[in-house]
């Protein structure tokens, strides 16, 4: 039996609605998976960090934050990290490569390179103050600080 144009339009609109709902569902599943992957990565890395530097375990959050600021953001650590990230550049384009080409560097990259580009920080301490940190709960490793 032939459908009228109105029935065809209704049928297509229903199909569009179903596809939009499926798209929203897939986007939500992707976000959930990304959060799970991030949590797993953070727990693994902090576990590795604590196994390599067990003296950091009894530190308070503020002491640990200060330790990271003074060690990880040193010029020596910055050169090591830059060398490691440069090794990854030819094999996979960096996330946000389009915006970097336009001069729109992501906030994390701006903060990380401040010490190298501008010399010592404003208070003359020789390291860049890491801002935008928030506590992040990790079920097996306690709490640690990560960039937002």
N, C-alpha and C positions, 0 to 999 in steps of 0.2 A: 504494500500500500504506500502510495506516495505521501511524503510529509509536506505539510504546508510550509511556507517560508517562516512563519511565526514559530512553528514547532522546531524547525531547524535552528533558528536563532536561539530559542530556549535551550535546546540540546547543546549547542556550542557554548553558551554562557555557563551552563552547568559543568561542562568539561573544563572550561577556563577556571571556574571556581575550584574544582577538584585539583587541578594542576597547581594553582596558587597555594592551596593548603598543603599539598605534597612538598612544594618548594620550601614553605615555612618550616615544615617538619624536618626536612633535610638540613636546613640551615641551623636549626636548633640542635640536631644531633651532632653536627659538625662542631658547634660551640662547646657542647658537652665533652666531646672527644678531645678538643684542644685544651680544655681545662684539666682533664685527666692526664693528658700527656705532660702538661706544664707541672702539675703536682708531682708526677712521677720523676720528672727531670730534676725538680728542686730537691726532692727527698734524696735522690741518688747523689746529686752533687754535694749536698750538705753532709751526707753520710761519708762520702769520700773525703771532704774537707776535714771533718772531725776525726777521721781515722789518720789523716796525715798530720794534723795539728791538734792533738787531743788536749793540749793545755787551754784551748779556747772554750772547752765545754763548760767550766764553772764560771765563765765571765758573764756579767750582766749584759742585758741587751745594749745598753749605752757603751759599755766597755768593748763589746764585740764590734759595734758600729765604728767606734774610734779606731780599733785595731784594723778593720778593713779599710777605712779611709786612709790611714797612714801607710799601709802596706800595699794594697791593691792599686791605689792611685799614685804611687811613686813613679818617677820617670823610668826607672828600671823595669817595673812591672808593665808600664805602658808600652815600652819598646818590645817586650816579650809578647804582649797581647797583640800589638800591631803586626808583629812578625807572624804569629799564628793565624790571624785573620787574613793577612795577605796571602797565605798559603791556600786559603779556601776561596779566594776571589776568582781565580781563573776557572775553577770547576763548577761553581754555582754562583749566579748573580746574587748580589746582596739583596735582602728584602728591602723594598723601597728604593730600588736603583733608579726608577723613573724620577722620583722626587729629588734624589741626590743630584741627578743631572740638571735639574731645574734650579738647584740651589736651596731646596727645601730639605735640609738635613733633619732626620728624625731627632726628637729631644734627647734620647739616650746617647746618640752619637755626638751631639753638641756638648753634653756634659762630660763625656769621656775624653774628648780631645781638647778641653779647655786648658789643661795644664801645659800641653805641648804647644798649642798655638799662642797662648797669651803669656807664657812664662809662669812665674809664681803667681799664686792667687793674691787677692787684695790684701789679706792680712800678712803676707810675706812668709807664710808657713811652708811654701814649696810644694804643696799638694792641693788638689781641687777638692772642695767640700762637696760631698755627694748629697744632693737634695732629692726630694720626692720619694723618700723611702717610707715604706709602711710595713707593719708586722704582717707576716703571712704564716698562718698555722700549717704545720706539717704533722700529720697524725703520728708518724713514727719517730720523728727527729726533734720534736718540740717546736719552738718558734724561731724563725730567722728573719732577717730583713732582706727585701728584694726591691728593685726599682719598680715604680708603678708603670 
